[in-house]
Amino acid sequence: MNDITHWVEEFEDNMQEYEIFIFHLQQKIERILKYNKIFYVKTEARVKSLDSFTKKLELKKDKYQNPLEDMTDILGIRIITYYSEDLDSILKLLKENFKIDYKNSANKLKSLKYNEMGYLSLHYICKYKPSQKNIYGCNDFKFEVQIRTALQHIWAQIDHQLRYKTLVDIPNKVQRKLFRISAMLESIDDEFDSIKHEVQVVENFYKDRFDEKEYSLRLDLSSINYYLKYNDHFIRSICKKLGVFHFNNFEVAKEEKLEKKLIKFALKFNKNRLIYIEKLVNRIYKNIDLILEKLDKNTLKKINYLVNSSCSFVITFLLLLNEDILEIQKIYKLTDFSLEKIKDLRKIILEISN
């Protein structure tokens, strides 16, 4: 039996162990990212295929004394991020949680000269630390972690498809186009980081105000959006008391449409400051037992059906407590009995507020 056949058989024998190892490793890395509040597009995990292992062994057979130990990319994890600034944060977490083989690792971002463009990604060869032996087992397996942004990933995939999966030589002119695109995407990544920082400045502005209970801000898309995020947990707790448990995670466009509707109704009732929304939410919270007592089952059933987010909660009660009673009948198709109950509730809450 020649050496290549021997190592291929060893590789096949280890395959199940590799698959189990990489599955648990991917889960661990995702837990680390989530715990540290690093939002990512996705992670990918793979074990090198038998065919790929064999070809690499045949090509570089003199390089490896023990291919299963010396080949650093048998196991691979890829982390795809939204922002380039997260790359360093993830690298820091890798250092904290694993032992890194710097000699065989590569930082493509630093290896390119200032006048070069092309493939950008972080490649780090890692192992579990000795102290983790008894926890995870298989700790002697090396694995490669690639970290790149979504834009870097797109470019790398297309570049690989065009340049390395083709049977013809790519003309220099076409290759230059590819590298120009790389430069453009790098600039776009920088712009996304910049926009993220600008958004954080706005969010910090509102957080500081809300932490100080300062709600006299003008009611607009920006202020209501952050108000609802800031108070989402509190509003959900009110909804649970009303028997509402089916909260949705809307896409941004749909949520913005709801927020525009909220502002439209608020302005209709001459409530042009955020303080009115804050008072409304607190009024409902303080009178939740009264609301459950006064509203009939039909109205509560409608509320349960209509409310599926913090925004729809505010809209629903903004209308119930302020809209013309005949309009409410049209909107919610309520009976006269239900409308009388709403009138009673309004009267009591108004008296309490005064």
N, C-alpha and C positions, 0 to 999 in steps of 0.2 A: 504494500500500500504506500503510495507516495504521500508526501507531506500535505499537499493540497487536498487530496481525498480525505486524509485523516482530519484536517481542520474543518472541512465542510461537514463531515459527519458529527464532529464535536458541536459545531454551530447548530446543526439540526436538533441534536439532543438537548441543547439549551433553550430552544425556541419557546417552549411553554413557560419556562422560568423568566425569559426575557419579556414575554407578553404580560405576565402577572406583574413583574417589576415596573414596567413602563406605565401600566394602568394605574397603579397606586402612586407612582411618582407624579403623574399628571394631576391626580386628585390633590396631592399634597401641595403642589405648586399653585394650583387654583385657590386652595384654602389660604395660602400665604398671601396671595395677591388681594383676595377679598378682605382678609383681616386687616391688611394695611391700606385698604380703600384705594387700591390702584385699579382703575377701570380699564378693561382691555377688550379688544375686539373678539379674540378667541385664542385658545391654545390648541396646538396640534401635537400628537405623539405618534411615534412610529418606531418599529424595529426594522433594521436593514433587511431587505429581502434576501433570500438565499441566492438568487441570481446576481444581485448587486454585490453581495459578500464574495461570491466566487470570482467574479470579474475583477474586483479590486485585489483579491489575493493573487490572482494570476498575473496581474499587472505589476504588483509591488511585492512579490513573494520574498525578495531578498531583504525587504525593509523590516519584516515582522518575524521575530523569533517565536512569539506566542501571539498569533493574530487576535485571539479572543480577549487578551489583556492589552495588547498594544494598539489595536485598531480603536480609535477614539469615538467613532460615530456609529457604532452598532446600534446604540440606543439614542434617540433624539427627541427633544421637546422644542417646540417653537412657540414663542409668546409674541402675539401681534398686538401692538398697542395703538391707541388713538393719537397720542402725542409723543414727539421726539424727546421732550423733557422727562418722560417717564422711563426712558431707557436706563438712565443712571440710577434712578430709584430702584428699579428691578435688579440691576447689577448689585446694588448694595444689599438687597435682600438675599440674593444668591450667596454672597460672601458670608452673610450671617447664618445661613442655614445649611450650607454645603462646603465641602473642601474643594477649592478650585485649583486646577492644574494650569497655571499661567503659561508655562512653557509651550503647551499645545493649544492654548486659547488664542483668539484673534479678535482685535477690535478694528473692523474695517473702516469705521469712522475716522480713526486716528492714523491708519496706515496709508490712506490716500494723501498725496501731496496737495498743497493749496491750489495747484493748477490742474488737478485731476478730478474727474467725475466718474461715477460708476456704482458698483455694488456697495451698498451700505447696510451693515448688519453687525450685531455683536455675536460672536461665537465663543462660548465658554465651556471648557471640558470640566465636568464636576464629578464628585463622588460623595456618598454619604460620609459624614465625619465618623471617626472611630467610636465616639461616644454614642452613636446611633445604631450600632451593630445589633444589639439585642432588641431594638424597637422595630426595625424595618427588615432585617435580614438582607441577604443579597447585596450587602453594602460595598462589596468590592467591584461591582459593576461600574464602569465609567459611563457617563452619558453626556451628550452635547446639548447645550441649551442655546438656541438662537433667539435673539431679541431684535425685533424690528418694528417699525411703524407700518400701518396699513398701506401707505403709499410706497414705502420701501419694498414691502412684500409684493405689491402689484408689479412694480418694475422688475424685481428679481424673477418673478414667475414668467413674465413676458420675455425678458432677456434670455432666460434659460430655454424657453420654448423656441425662440427665434435663432439663437446662436449655437446652442448645444444639441438640439434635437433635430437639426436639419442636416441633410446630406451634402449640401453645397456650401461653399465659402461665402460668407456675407461680405459684400463690398465695404470698403472703408467708409464710404459716404453714408451707407445705411447704419454702420456701427456708430458713426459720429452723431447721427440723429438720435440713436438710443441713448447715448451719453448726454446729449443736450436735454433730453426728456428727464434723465436722472437729475440734472442740475435744477430743472424747473420744479420737480417734485420736492427736492431738498428745500427750495425756497418756500414752497407751499407749506411744508411741514413747519418751517419757522414762523410763517404767518399764522398757522393754526395755534401754535404755542402763544403767539402774541395776542390773538383774539381770546384765547382761554384766560390769559392774565387780565385782560380788560373786563371780561365777564366777572372774574373773581373780585375785581375792584368794586363793581356794581353790587354784587352779592354781599360783600363785606359792608358796603354802605347801608344796605337795608338791614342786615343782621345787627349792626351796631345800633340802629334806630329801634329795631324791635326789641332788642335786649333791654333797652332803656324805656320800653313801653311808649315809644314815640310813634303815634299813628296819625298825626295830622298831615300826612303827606297827600299830595294830589292823587286821586284814583286814576290810574292808567294801566296799560298792559304790563309794564315793568313792575310797578308796585304791587299789583294784585297777584302777579305770577309768583313773586317771592313770598308774599304774605301767605299764600296757599301752601307753598313748600314748607315755610317756616312753621306753620300751624297744622300741617297735615296730620301728625300723630294725635294732636288734641281734637281735631274735627272728627277723625276716625273713632275716637273714644266716645264722642257724642252720638255718632251714627250707630254704634253698637248698642247703645242704650235705647235707640229707636228701633232696633231690630234690623239694621242695615249692615250686612257683612260682605256684600259682593262688590268690592272696590276694583276698578279696572286701572290698568296702566296704559293710558292713552298715548298714541304717538303725538309728537310735538304739535303738528298742524291741527289735529283734532282738539287738543287741549286749548290751544290758542283761540280756536273758534268759540269754544265754550266761554273762555275768559272775556272775549269781545262781547258775547251775549250778556254776561254778568254786568259788565260796565254799562252797556246800553240800558239795561233795566235800572241800574242804580242811578244813572243820570236822569232817567225818566222820573224817578221819585225824588229828584233834587239832592241826591247823596253823592257829592263829588269829591269826598275825602275818604281816605282809608279808614278813618276813625269810625265811620258809620258801619262799615263791614265788621270791624272789631267789636263794636257794641252789639251788633246783631248776633254774632257768634256767641258772645258771652251771655247775652239775654236768653238764647236758646239753652245754653248749658245750665244756667241758673234755674230755668223754669222747665227743665226736661220732664219732671214728674207731672207738672201741670199740663204740659203738652200731651203727654200720654193719656192723661185723665180726660181732657177736654175734646181732643180730636176723636172722631168715630173711627171704627175699624176700616171703613172704606177709604177714608183719607190717609190713614196710616199705611194702608196697603199700596196706595198710589205713591206715597213717599218712598216706601221700600222699593218700589219698581223703578222710580225715576232717579233716585240718588245712587250714583256709582263712583263718585269722586268728590273731593273737597269742593271743587268748583260747582258741581251740580247740586250739592248740599246747600251752598250759599244761595244759588239761584232759586231753588225751590222755596226756601224760607223767606227770601227777599220778596217773592211774589205772594206767598201766603199771607204775609203780614202787611203788605203795602199795596198790592194791585187791586184795582176795582173789582168788587165782588162778582159782577157779571162776567168780567173778563176771566176770572178764576174758574167760573163755571164752564166757560167755553174751552179754556186750556186743559182743565183736568176732568171735565165731564162729570162733575160732582152733583149729588142730589141736593135738594133744598135743605134737607136735614143736615147734611155735611156742611153746607155753607153757613147755616145758623151756628154750628159748632165753631167754625172758623171765626165768625163774628164775635162770639163770646170770648174766644181765646185772645183775639186782638184787643178787645176792651180791657180784659184783665191785665194783659202784659203792658198795655199803655198806661194803666193806672199804677202798676208796679214801677214802671220806668219813671213816672213823674213823682 
